[in-house]
Amino acid sequence: MREIIGYLREATEIAAARQHSAGTRRKEDNTYVTDTDMELSHRAIERFSAVVGEANIVTEEHPEALVRSHDVKYLLVVDPIDGTRNYVHGLPFYAISVGVLKEGKPWIGGVAFPGLREMVWCDGTVVEWERGEGAPAEHRRREEKDLYFINEDFFRRYRWDYNAGSYITLGCSVMELCMPVLGRGAGTLFTGKVWDMAGVWPMIRLSGRIIRGLESGEELTRYEPEWFRVTVSDLSRSYNVSEETIRRDLSDLEEQGVLVRTHGGAYIQESMHPEIPFWLRRQAHRESKSLIADAAARMVENGDTLFFDTSTTVLELVNRLGDKRNLVVITNALHVAASFAEMQNAKVICVGGTLHQPSLSTVGRLAQDVMRRFYADKAFFSCGGLDRERGITDANEEESEIRKAMIQQSRERILVADHTKFDTTSFTFTGDFRDIEVVVTDRQPPEEWLRLLAETETR
């Protein structure tokens, strides 16, 4: 609990000081992410890794530990800035939340409201409330059924009538959940994810209030994988593809054991197969891919001849090359070719072959033969896993063969891989570390990895 309170105090100072100057961008789903989000996420991982282990830390950008929620004793869930839209527009209704699930059940947690100069936390036995200097005057205790807080997602999803009762929309799920606990309302209705509620959940439980599922009416007493569920219509709107395309991809993922289909949607399966469709992979580890792409883009020079593979990290790199000129690009990735077609700053050679739908790329003997006809100054590619003994590995054998051809036919081989790829092994061998010159990643690898890369003369 001491570590959580310490993090919340530190994060409060950072968030409050940077609210009016933080760099901001929009994600593909048109929601905001700020430099403050990214910094607080990194600080949380650094601070709590020694306590629960990095693999057991969940954030909105890194939700993959959720699929193992029943296999670990402690799962720490962080939301660095909830209510980012309010934060970006200078409003005080945003929150920083940290919660710990013990064997899937709410245990301890804390929430800070920097804009209101308030913080509330629960150590599992008592709820503590801290109000700083300048905090707003305390509200009167609300009567039962007096006021409900509700987020806009709930109205959009369930098409409720705004005139059905007395509601306030704050635009911050964590704050909306806290208000009834603090006596400022009778209850709340929300459609948030586990990171929206993990910090508040222990307080809700201790206050005697109950969280129920809208459809089932059952009390929610622990996190279940089914919570990480999406509907076909949600995915169709988010990715701007037809519902039929979504259903087809969900069926493929179910056959691969990635998820379980439900009526109108799906939820993530406990075990995760590594072969994930491109449109899903692109949503994972966005912050890490952005950092890697920024660094890798500085390695591209005007006039370079380049190999690009089909990885989503490489696509992030490609989208940063609009200011380069006279490039020659050789790729089997349809999305890479499309990006350069829009930028119009490169001669693009598209490698033919058999379409591999999960990666939107061409593979097979024809693709391999065409790739080997060319030579490039640099090859940028990713992988499925990096293991100190097994080397560079991939989830798909045909994609692996394409990357082998790139490695053989290029003067400088540059591997782009985020920190989650280290100490993991995929299905098939792609290459040895002596086959590459450079590894670009988002964090400094552990000492044992630095020694290996030095031994293989990889920088």
DRENKOLGU-123761 format. One record per residue (C-alpha): residue in three letters; x, y, z. Coordinates in pm, whole numbers, plus 32768, in hexadecimal, padded with zeros to 4 digits. Each point is the difference from the previous one (the first is absolute). Last residue first. Layout:
<rs>
ALAXYZ...
</rs>
This chain:
<rs>
ARG899A7EEB73C3THR803B7E9C7F95GLU81697F8E8010THR7F957E9D805FGLU80B68017814FALA7F77815F803CLEU7E9E7F867FB9LEU802F7EE380F6ARG808980E48112LEU7EE480F87FD2TRP7F077EE28018GLU80907F8A814AGLU7FEF81658083PRO7E8C80247FBFPRO7F8F80B57EC3GLN7FEE817E7FF7ARG7E9E805E7FA8ASP7F4180527EC1THR80C37F267F0DVAL80DD80277ECDVAL80EF7EDC7FC6VAL811D80407F09GLU80FA7F347F37ILE7F447EBF7FC0ASP80677E9E7F98ARG80DF7FD68133PHE7EC1800280CDASP7F967EBF7F57GLY7EDF7FDE7F0FTHR7E997FA57FB2PHE7FB47EC980D0THR7E927F918014PHE7EE47FFA80FCSER8040811E80EETHR80EA80238129THR7FFA810E810AASP811C808F80D1PHE7FEA81537F54LYS7ECE80417F26THR7F4D80C68112HIS8111810C7FF5ASP7F9F807B7EA5ALA80A57F7F7EC4VAL809B80AB7ECFLEU81197F327F62ILE80E980BB7F16ARG80CE7F3E7EFEGLU810580CA7F3FARG80827F957EA9SER7EC17F4D7F98GLN7FBC7EC57F34GLN80327EEC8100ILE7F3A80AB8117MET7EE380537F13ALA7FF27E977F8ALYS7FF47F868169ARG7EE380F4803EILE7F3A7F667EE1GLU80427EA38089SER7F7F80678157GLU7EBD80807F66GLU7FCE7EA67F6CGLU80497F52814CASN7F0D80CE80CAALA8028804F8174ASP8166807B7FE2THR814F7FC880ABILE814880BA8030GLY81037F4280CEARG7FC37EB680B2GLU80FF80308117ARG7FD5816E805EASP7E917FFD7F9ALEU7F53810A7F33GLY7E957FD87F92GLY7F02803B7EECCYS80DB80CF7F1CSER803C815C7F72PHE809580807EBCPHE80BD81267F6CALA80F97FA47EF0LYS810880F87F93ASP80D0804F7ECBALA7F397F0E7F2CTYR80457EF07F00PHE7EF67F6B7F1DARG7FBA7EB87F52ARG7FE17F4C814EMET7EB080A88049VAL7F727F7B7EB9ASP805E7E99805AGLN7F6E801E8161ALA7EB880937F82LEU7FDF7EEE7EF9ARG804C7EF080FFGLY7EF5807280F4VAL7F9A814680A3THR7F4381427FB1SER7F8D80DE811DLEU7EC5807380B3SER80847F658145PRO7ED67F25805CGLN7F9F7FDA7E8FHIS813A7F647F6ELEU7FD280467E8ETHR80CA7F197F1FGLY8116809E7F35GLY806A814B7F6CVAL810580ED8090CYS7F9D816A7FDBILE811B80E27F89VAL7FC581658072LYS80B9812C7F72ALA7FEE80FB8118ASN7F84815A8062GLN7E937FEA7F9DMET7F858016816CGLU7EB17F5C7FB2ALA80997EE97F30PHE81057FD78112SER7EED7FA980F8ALA7F587F107F0EALA81457F427FC6VAL80307FD98178HIS7E977F8A8029LEU802D7EF57EF5ALA81387F7180A1ASN80E27F327F1BTHR80F6811E7FE7ILE8115809C7F30VAL801E81798029VAL80E080E67F35LEU801B815680A2ASN8036813F7F3AARG7F9C80ED811ALYS7FBE7FF18176ASP7F0C80F380A7GLY7EDD7F098004LEU80CF7EFB80B4ARG7F447FF8814BASN7EE07F287F80VAL80FC7EF97F9ALEU807E7FDE8165GLU7EA17FC18089LEU7FD67EFF7EE7VAL81437F5B8073THR7F6E7FD9815DTHR7EC57F667F69SER80CF7EEE7F5FTHR7FE27FB77E8BASP816F80137F9DPHE80B881277F69PHE81367FE27F21LEU80A4814A7FA8THR80C880A97EEEASP80798149808FGLY7FFF81427F30ASN7FBF80E98126GLU806C7F628146VAL7F4B7F1A80F4MET80A47FD18156ARG7F3F812080A0ALA7EBD7F467FB2ALA80727EE580E3ALA800180DD8137ASP7EA580937FC6ALA7F787EA97F9FILE807F7F638143LEU7F5E810C80DASER7EB57FE27F44LYS80077E878012SER8029800D8179GLU7EE080F4802CARG7F1D7F327F21HIS803F7EBB80BAALA7ED67F4A7F62GLN7F0380A17F15ARG80BB7FA27EC1ARG7FF87E938063LEU7E857FFD7FE7TRP7FEF808C7E9EPHE811F7F1F7F94PRO7F5D7EBB8069ILE80A07F408122GLU80DF7ECD7FD7PRO80957FE18160HIS7EEF7F228095MET7F8E80878153SER7F887F1D8116GLU7EEE807F80E7GLN7F1D80587EDAILE7FA981697FB0TYR7E8F80557FE2ALA7F1580017ED8GLY7ED580B37F65GLY7E997FEC7F84HIS7FAB7EC080B8THR814C7F90808DARG81397F847F52VAL81267F9180D5LEU8158808A7FBBVAL81627FB07F90GLY7FCD7E887FD6GLN80607FFB7E8EGLU7E9F7F977F9BGLU7F7B812180D1LEU80E880F17F4FASP7F837F8F7EABSER7E958029806FLEU8050815A8086ASP809C805F7EB2ARG7ECA7F917F41ARG7F1780B280F2ILE80CB81427FE1THR7FF97FF17E83GLU7E867FC8800AGLU7FDA812B80E9SER809D80D87EF2VAL814180C0803DASN803B81578098TYR80E57F7F8112SER7F488091812EARG7EA47FF37F66SER801B7E927F99LEU80A47FA58149ASP7EE3809480CBSER7EFA7F607F19VAL809D7EA9802CTHR7FFD80288178VAL812D800280E6ARG80527F3A8138PHE8118802680FBTRP7F017FCB8112GLU7FE77E927F99PRO815E7FD0808FGLU7F698023815ETYR806280F78110ARG7F697FB88153THR7EC8804D80CCLEU7F15807B7EF2GLU7E9F7FDE808AGLU7F0C7F6B7F07GLY7EFA80CD7F47SER805E7F407EC7GLU7FD881177EFELEU8063812D80D2GLY810E7F4580BFARG7FFA805E816EILE80F480C480D8ILE7F9A8004816EARG802281038114GLY80607F9F8161SER8107810F8023LEU810F7EF58009ARG7FA07F787EABILE7FF181577F5FMET814E805C809EPRO80A57EC17F7ETRP7F74804A7EA2VAL808081647FE7GLY81637FB77F84ALA7F907EE27F20MET7EDD80C07F63ASP807A80AD7EC4TRP811D7F077FCFVAL7EFA7EEA7FF2LYS7F5180A07ED8GLY7EEF8108800ATHR7E927FDA7FA3PHE7F6C80D38116LEU7ECC803780D7THR803480AC814FGLY7F6480138158ALA7F4F80D18106GLY80DA81337FE8ARG810080D780B2GLY802A7F168127LEU81717FBB7FC8VAL7FB87E9B7F8BPRO7EF180897F18MET80FF80F27F60CYS81157F027FD6LEU7F6C7F447ED9GLU7FC181427F3FMET8165806F8049VAL808F7EBE7F74SER7F1E80147ECECYS806881627FA2GLY7F2180C37F10LEU7F4480A18121THR7E9E7FAC7F93ILE7EFC80568109TYR7EB27F4F8016SER7EA580368092GLY7F0B7F157F56ALA7F717F7D7EBAASN802C814E7F50TYR814C7F9E7F5DASP7F4C7EDA7F61TRP80E07ED17FE3ARG80947F9C7EB3TYR80B67ED18096ARG815380317F5EARG7FF681777FD3PHE7F6E80448158PHE80FE7F1F80ABASP812080927F3CGLU7F988159807BASN80537FB08169ILE7F0180008117PHE7FF18096815CTYR7EB87FC180B5LEU7F5480EE80EEASP7EF57FF1810CLYS7FA97E8E7FF9GLU806A7FE58170GLU803F8155809CARG814580B27FC0ARG80E8806D8113ARG803A81757FE7HIS8124806F7F2DGLU815180568095ALA8099814B7F9APRO80F37FE87EDCALA816D7FAC8044GLY80E18130802EGLU80EA7F5380F0GLY7FF37E897FD1ARG7EE87F0C804BGLU806B7EA38062TRP7F037EE5801FGLU80517EB0809EVAL7F2B7EC77FD0VAL803C7EE880FBTHR80507E8D8004GLY80817FA97EA3ASP810281167FF9CYS7F0E80F27F5ATRP8056814D7F5FVAL7F74815B7FC0MET80B681337F7CGLU7F8D81657FD7ARG809181417F72LEU7ED480267F14GLY80D480167EC2PRO80F37EFB8082PHE7EEE7EFE8042ALA80BE7ED48089VAL7F7E7E9D801AGLY80797EDF80D9GLY7FE87E898011ILE80037EC580D2TRP7F5E7EA97FDAPRO7F017FD97EE9LYS7FE77E8E7F98GLY80B87F4F7EE4GLU80EB7F3C80E1LYS8059814980A8LEU7FAA81227F1CVAL80CB813B8041GLY7F89815C7FA3VAL80A381417F88SER7F40812E7F7BILE8058815E7F8EALA7ED180E07FCBTYR7F67810C7F24PHE7EED81018037PRO80CD813E802FLEU7FC680857E9DGLY812480897F35HIS7F8E7F807EADVAL81067EEC7FEFTYR7FAB7F88815FASN7E8C7FF37FB1ARG80487F2C7ECATHR80EE7F2A80CCGLY7EF17FA080FBASP80D07EEA8098ILE817080538005PRO81007EFF8077ASP7F077EDE8014VAL80BD7EEC80B2VAL7FA37E978053LEU80DC7F2680E0LEU7FBA7E8A7FEFTYR805E7F2E8130LYS7FDB7E878028VAL80367FA47E95ASP7F507EF47F2EHIS7E9E808A8017SER8061814D7F63ARG80C77F5D7EE7VAL7F31809A7EE7LEU8014814C80B4ALA817C800A7FDCGLU7FCB80697E93PRO7F6781518056HIS812F80D77FA0GLU7F81814D7F77GLU7EE4801180FDTHR80EF7F9B8115VAL80367EB180A8ILE812C7F9C80D5ASN803A7E8C8041ALA81117FD17EF8GLU80C2812180A0GLY80297F448149VAL7F2680388133VAL80DA80D880E4ALA813E80417F3ASER7F30804A7ECBPHE7F32810080C7ARG80DF81327FE2GLU80877FD17E9FILE7EAB7F9B7F76ALA7F56812480ACARG810980F77F88HIS7FD67F857E99SER7E8780288011LEU8024815980A0GLU80E3806E7EE4MET7F187F807EF0ASP7EC480948090THR80B2814E803BASP807480087E95THR7E917FF97FA5VAL7F077F0D7F68TYR7EB1806D7F77THR7EE67F327F69ASN7FC07FFC7E88ASP7FFC7E7F7FEDGLU814880187F3FLYS80A380BE811EARG8000817A8012ARG813480C18067THR805D80E28122GLY813D809D808BALA7FD180728165SER8009817A803FHIS7EBD805880B7GLN7FE97EC480D1ARG81777FEC803FALA801D8073816AALA7EC17F4E806DALA80647EB67F5EILE81618002808DGLU7F9A805D8163THR7EE57F028004ALA80E37EEF7F75GLU80F280278125ARG7EE87FF98101LEU7F567ED87F54TYR814A7F407FECGLY8043802F8174ILE7E9D7F968056ILE80287EC47F2FGLU81577FB18092ARG7F7E80258165MET7EDE7F197FB3
</rs>
